[in-house]
Amino acid sequence: MKPITIPLLFFVITLIPLKGFSQLSPITYIVKDSVEIILDSVIRKSSSQNFYFAILIKDTSHFEIIPCTYNKEANSKSLGWILNTNRFLLIRNIRYPLLFDYDFKFGTLSENNIGEFGKRDGNIERRITMWHSDPIRFTQ
């Protein structure tokens, strides 16, 4: 082997495991105790057989968390976001999937239909959803 091949091979082998590392590593979000207690009580009061996730919304002066339910058997495009997110909200000792409001504003549900550069506006499928749950408002 040529001397340059060995460092190049080492470089490639060490970078392959790091590819996409940030996407695979879970990020756990922890909110104020008072917010966590409210979220826990909402989940415990529910008789729903669905699973929970949360949406975090940032406003100019505060944050909102909306606790939501989903059904793993439902055929929903946004279900993929819930099941594949690497962000989780810790409530008690359970990590619930966490989505951000801008996931819905800027994310696309159709990875195969992202349009052409300079011609994307109006051609990207977006999700507008009304959640049937009261938001919990809090400051940082």
MARTIVO-111833 format. One record per residue: x, y, z of N, C-alpha, C in turn; residue in three letters; residue number from 1. Coordinates in nm, 3 decimals. Atoms other than C-alpha are relative to their C-alpha. Layout:
BEGIN
X;Y;Z;X;Y;Z;X;Y;Z;ALA;NUM
...
//
This chain:
BEGIN
0.082;-0.120;0.000;0.000;0.000;0.000;0.086;0.125;0.000;MET;1
-0.070;-0.128;0.002;0.107;0.352;-0.067;-0.019;0.067;0.136;LYS;2
0.009;-0.065;-0.132;0.175;0.565;0.243;-0.124;0.087;0.016;PRO;3
0.118;-0.087;-0.011;-0.118;0.799;0.166;-0.128;-0.082;0.015;ILE;4
0.119;0.085;-0.005;-0.364;0.510;0.139;-0.035;-0.037;0.144;THR;5
0.026;0.042;-0.138;-0.328;0.403;0.504;-0.067;0.112;0.080;ILE;6
0.071;-0.106;-0.073;-0.415;0.745;0.655;-0.140;0.025;-0.056;PRO;7
0.132;-0.021;0.060;-0.701;0.783;0.407;-0.096;-0.110;0.043;LEU;8
0.083;0.112;-0.044;-0.835;0.437;0.494;-0.038;0.016;0.147;LEU;9
0.028;-0.023;-0.141;-0.807;0.515;0.867;-0.104;0.111;0.017;PHE;10
0.093;-0.113;-0.005;-0.988;0.847;0.812;-0.142;-0.043;-0.037;PHE;11
0.132;0.047;0.045;-1.275;0.681;0.625;-0.062;-0.094;0.102;VAL;12
0.052;0.097;-0.097;-1.312;0.396;0.877;-0.046;0.068;0.128;ILE;13
0.040;-0.068;-0.124;-1.326;0.634;1.174;-0.118;0.092;-0.020;THR;14
0.112;-0.090;0.023;-1.579;0.867;1.011;-0.131;-0.072;-0.029;LEU;15
0.122;0.073;0.033;-1.827;0.601;0.899;-0.091;-0.015;0.122;ILE;16
0.090;0.011;-0.116;-1.958;0.535;1.254;-0.057;0.135;0.044;PRO;17
0.047;-0.131;-0.042;-1.994;0.912;1.310;-0.106;0.058;-0.093;LEU;18
0.097;-0.051;0.097;-2.213;0.964;1.003;-0.139;-0.007;0.061;LYS;19
0.136;-0.004;-0.053;-2.555;1.073;1.126;-0.007;-0.017;0.150;GLY;20
-0.001;0.020;-0.144;-2.449;1.046;1.489;-0.097;0.093;0.071;PHE;21
0.087;-0.095;-0.068;-2.635;1.361;1.588;-0.147;-0.032;-0.021;SER;22
0.138;0.035;0.025;-2.955;1.232;1.431;-0.041;-0.123;0.079;GLN;23
0.033;0.123;-0.071;-2.936;0.900;1.611;0.002;0.017;0.151;LEU;24
-0.012;-0.019;-0.144;-2.846;1.031;1.954;-0.124;0.072;0.052;SER;25
0.119;-0.067;-0.054;-3.156;1.114;2.159;0.039;0.125;0.078;PRO;26
-0.015;-0.122;-0.077;-3.190;1.461;2.305;-0.116;0.004;0.098;ILE;27
0.104;-0.001;-0.103;-3.380;1.470;2.633;-0.018;0.142;0.051;THR;28
0.035;-0.133;-0.047;-3.556;1.793;2.725;-0.065;-0.012;0.138;TYR;29
0.053;0.000;-0.136;-3.633;1.869;3.088;-0.057;0.139;0.028;ILE;30
0.066;-0.128;-0.026;-3.883;2.141;3.179;-0.006;0.024;0.151;VAL;31
0.017;-0.034;-0.141;-3.954;2.316;3.509;-0.080;-0.107;0.072;LYS;32
0.074;0.099;-0.080;-4.082;2.092;3.788;-0.150;0.022;-0.007;ASP;33
0.144;-0.028;-0.001;-4.419;2.268;3.792;-0.065;-0.043;-0.132;SER;34
0.054;0.040;0.130;-4.469;2.204;3.419;-0.001;-0.153;-0.011;VAL;35
-0.007;0.147;0.003;-4.357;1.841;3.450;-0.113;-0.062;0.083;GLU;36
0.108;0.051;-0.086;-4.607;1.785;3.733;-0.136;0.014;-0.068;ILE;37
0.127;-0.018;0.072;-4.893;1.931;3.528;-0.012;-0.101;-0.113;ILE;38
0.003;0.097;0.111;-4.801;1.717;3.226;-0.024;-0.142;0.051;LEU;39
0.019;0.133;-0.059;-4.780;1.409;3.445;-0.146;-0.021;0.041;ASP;40
0.141;0.015;-0.042;-5.127;1.475;3.587;-0.093;-0.013;-0.121;SER;41
0.081;0.013;0.122;-5.271;1.520;3.235;0.008;-0.142;-0.053;VAL;42
-0.018;0.136;0.051;-5.127;1.187;3.128;-0.068;-0.102;0.091;ILE;43
0.059;0.096;-0.094;-5.241;1.005;3.443;-0.152;0.006;0.003;ARG;44
0.147;-0.014;0.002;-5.598;1.141;3.417;-0.062;-0.065;-0.123;LYS;45
0.053;0.049;0.128;-5.636;1.015;3.062;-0.030;-0.149;0.008;SER;46
0.035;0.142;0.009;-5.813;0.687;3.004;0.029;-0.050;-0.142;SER;47
-0.027;0.032;0.139;-5.690;0.687;2.647;0.097;-0.117;-0.012;SER;48
-0.090;0.111;0.030;-5.528;0.376;2.506;0.109;0.044;-0.098;GLN;49
-0.100;-0.053;0.091;-5.323;0.598;2.278;0.130;0.028;0.073;ASN;50
-0.130;-0.035;-0.055;-4.962;0.696;2.331;0.013;0.152;-0.002;PHE;51
-0.016;-0.144;-0.010;-4.847;1.046;2.425;0.125;0.049;-0.070;TYR;52
-0.114;-0.078;0.045;-4.617;1.295;2.260;-0.030;0.145;0.035;PHE;53
0.021;-0.141;-0.034;-4.572;1.668;2.310;0.051;0.088;-0.113;ALA;54
-0.044;-0.102;0.095;-4.538;1.975;2.093;0.046;0.120;0.080;ILE;55
-0.056;-0.117;-0.067;-4.316;2.258;2.212;-0.010;0.119;-0.096;LEU;56
0.021;-0.121;0.079;-4.407;2.605;2.086;0.072;0.115;0.070;ILE;57
-0.069;-0.117;-0.054;-4.190;2.912;2.134;-0.071;0.125;-0.049;LYS;58
0.061;-0.128;0.033;-4.370;3.244;2.147;0.102;0.109;0.039;ASP;59
-0.096;-0.106;-0.029;-4.206;3.583;2.193;0.031;0.013;0.149;THR;60
-0.022;-0.021;-0.143;-4.250;3.588;2.570;-0.008;-0.127;0.084;SER;61
0.017;0.121;-0.079;-4.314;3.229;2.672;0.009;-0.124;-0.090;HIS;62
0.007;0.128;0.069;-4.317;2.862;2.578;-0.137;-0.060;0.026;PHE;63
0.120;0.080;-0.023;-4.616;2.633;2.540;0.033;-0.145;-0.033;GLU;64
-0.008;0.143;0.030;-4.627;2.257;2.559;-0.142;-0.050;-0.013;ILE;65
0.131;0.059;0.021;-4.926;2.077;2.417;0.015;-0.151;0.009;ILE;66
-0.003;0.146;-0.007;-4.967;1.717;2.535;-0.101;-0.056;-0.100;PRO;67
0.086;0.056;0.105;-5.112;1.510;2.251;0.007;-0.153;0.004;CYS;68
-0.001;0.146;0.010;-5.207;1.150;2.190;0.010;-0.041;-0.146;THR;69
-0.004;0.057;0.134;-5.145;0.932;1.890;-0.024;-0.149;0.008;TYR;70
0.025;0.143;0.010;-5.234;0.584;1.779;0.104;-0.058;-0.094;ASN;71
-0.106;0.059;0.082;-4.946;0.371;1.650;-0.055;-0.072;-0.123;LYS;72
0.060;0.072;0.112;-5.187;0.190;1.420;-0.058;0.093;-0.105;GLU;73
0.059;-0.096;0.094;-5.315;0.507;1.253;0.089;0.018;-0.121;ALA;74
-0.075;-0.023;0.123;-5.212;0.575;0.898;0.011;0.150;-0.021;ASN;75
-0.017;-0.145;0.006;-5.090;0.931;0.940;0.143;0.031;-0.041;SER;76
-0.136;-0.036;0.043;-4.795;1.092;0.766;0.080;0.062;0.114;LYS;77
-0.074;-0.061;-0.111;-4.707;1.293;1.076;0.038;-0.102;0.107;SER;78
-0.038;0.105;-0.094;-4.691;0.967;1.273;0.148;-0.036;-0.018;LEU;79
-0.143;0.026;0.025;-4.351;0.913;1.108;0.089;0.094;0.076;GLY;80
-0.078;-0.095;-0.076;-4.224;1.230;1.270;0.003;-0.039;0.147;TRP;81
0.010;0.037;-0.142;-4.345;1.113;1.611;0.086;-0.122;0.030;ILE;82
-0.071;0.125;-0.025;-4.196;0.766;1.582;0.150;0.011;-0.029;LEU;83
-0.141;-0.009;0.040;-3.865;0.882;1.432;0.075;0.119;0.059;ASN;84
-0.069;-0.115;-0.058;-3.786;1.192;1.635;0.112;-0.045;0.094;THR;85
-0.106;0.028;-0.097;-3.467;1.202;1.837;-0.010;0.093;0.121;ASN;86
0.022;-0.091;-0.112;-3.610;1.461;2.079;-0.108;-0.058;0.091;ARG;87
0.092;0.058;-0.097;-3.783;1.348;2.396;-0.017;0.092;0.120;PHE;88
0.033;-0.078;-0.119;-3.954;1.519;2.688;-0.008;-0.096;0.117;LEU;89
-0.002;0.087;-0.117;-3.883;1.363;3.026;-0.110;0.040;0.097;LEU;90
0.106;-0.019;-0.099;-4.188;1.327;3.251;0.006;-0.122;0.091;ILE;91
-0.037;0.105;-0.097;-4.125;1.124;3.565;0.126;-0.065;-0.055;ARG;92
-0.117;0.067;0.058;-3.886;0.866;3.426;-0.029;-0.053;-0.139;ASN;93
0.040;0.045;0.134;-4.055;0.826;3.089;0.032;0.110;-0.100;ILE;94
-0.032;-0.094;0.108;-3.934;0.990;2.769;-0.110;-0.007;-0.105;ARG;95
0.107;-0.009;0.099;-4.216;1.107;2.541;0.055;0.072;-0.124;TYR;96
-0.045;-0.069;0.122;-4.156;1.204;2.177;-0.037;0.148;0.006;PRO;97
0.020;-0.145;-0.003;-4.121;1.581;2.138;0.019;0.056;-0.140;LEU;98
-0.009;-0.071;0.127;-4.192;1.781;1.825;-0.004;0.149;0.027;LEU;99
0.002;-0.145;-0.012;-4.145;2.153;1.772;-0.102;0.056;-0.097;PHE;100
0.096;-0.063;0.090;-4.394;2.391;1.616;0.058;0.022;-0.139;ASP;101
-0.057;-0.024;0.132;-4.150;2.462;1.337;0.020;-0.129;-0.079;TYR;102
0.004;0.125;0.078;-4.147;2.092;1.243;-0.118;0.004;-0.097;ASP;103
0.121;-0.006;0.082;-4.497;2.157;1.111;0.005;0.118;-0.098;PHE;104
-0.008;-0.117;0.087;-4.414;2.499;0.963;0.097;-0.020;-0.115;LYS;105
-0.106;0.010;0.100;-4.099;2.403;0.774;0.030;-0.143;-0.046;PHE;106
-0.027;0.138;0.037;-4.087;2.023;0.766;-0.089;-0.045;-0.114;GLY;107
0.080;0.057;0.107;-4.210;1.821;0.473;-0.038;-0.143;0.035;THR;108
0.048;0.135;-0.026;-4.415;1.506;0.497;0.037;-0.096;-0.112;LEU;109
-0.033;0.082;0.117;-4.304;1.382;0.157;0.146;0.023;-0.037;SER;110
-0.143;-0.013;0.027;-3.927;1.335;0.144;0.031;-0.016;-0.148;GLU;111
-0.024;0.023;0.142;-3.957;1.227;-0.219;-0.050;0.115;-0.087;ASN;112
0.056;-0.110;0.076;-4.135;1.546;-0.323;0.044;0.132;0.063;ASN;113
-0.052;-0.122;-0.063;-3.913;1.835;-0.218;0.015;0.114;-0.100;ILE;114
-0.004;-0.106;0.100;-3.934;2.033;-0.542;0.141;0.033;-0.044;GLY;115
-0.128;-0.044;0.053;-3.657;2.210;-0.724;0.043;0.128;0.068;GLU;116
-0.057;-0.122;-0.058;-3.428;2.478;-0.591;-0.058;0.123;-0.070;PHE;117
0.057;-0.122;0.055;-3.590;2.819;-0.638;-0.145;-0.012;-0.043;GLY;118
0.138;0.022;0.043;-3.929;2.663;-0.716;-0.078;-0.084;0.102;LYS;119
0.063;0.084;-0.102;-4.030;2.499;-0.386;-0.130;0.057;0.053;ARG;120
0.118;-0.063;-0.059;-4.289;2.751;-0.265;-0.127;-0.049;-0.067;ASP;121
0.128;0.046;0.050;-4.638;2.612;-0.299;-0.001;-0.143;-0.049;GLY;122
-0.008;0.138;0.049;-4.514;2.268;-0.402;0.033;-0.101;0.109;ASN;123
-0.038;0.089;-0.110;-4.420;2.125;-0.064;-0.122;-0.029;0.085;ILE;124
0.113;0.041;-0.085;-4.674;1.928;0.136;0.032;0.034;0.145;GLU;125
-0.017;-0.041;-0.140;-4.709;2.085;0.481;-0.115;-0.057;0.082;ARG;126
0.102;0.051;-0.090;-4.910;1.978;0.783;-0.055;0.115;0.083;ARG;127
0.067;-0.095;-0.088;-5.162;2.207;0.947;-0.092;-0.084;0.087;ILE;128
0.072;0.088;-0.091;-5.306;2.041;1.254;-0.057;0.080;0.115;THR;129
0.059;-0.059;-0.119;-5.541;2.144;1.530;0.008;-0.106;0.109;MET;130
-0.016;0.094;-0.109;-5.455;1.978;1.859;-0.111;0.022;0.100;TRP;131
0.113;-0.007;-0.093;-5.735;1.900;2.101;0.048;-0.018;0.143;HIS;132
-0.053;0.004;-0.135;-5.555;1.973;2.421;0.037;0.142;0.040;SER;133
-0.034;-0.133;-0.048;-5.493;2.277;2.636;0.151;0.014;0.012;ASP;134
-0.143;-0.021;-0.013;-5.144;2.422;2.610;0.036;0.038;0.143;PRO;135
-0.053;-0.037;-0.130;-4.938;2.461;2.924;0.104;0.109;-0.027;ILE;136
-0.090;-0.113;0.025;-4.769;2.804;2.922;0.099;0.013;0.116;ARG;137
-0.102;-0.020;-0.101;-4.446;2.873;3.102;0.114;0.084;-0.059;PHE;138
-0.120;-0.072;0.042;-4.132;3.086;3.089;0.118;-0.091;0.028;THR;139
-0.118;0.085;-0.012;-3.787;2.947;3.074;0.037;-0.017;0.145;GLN;140
//
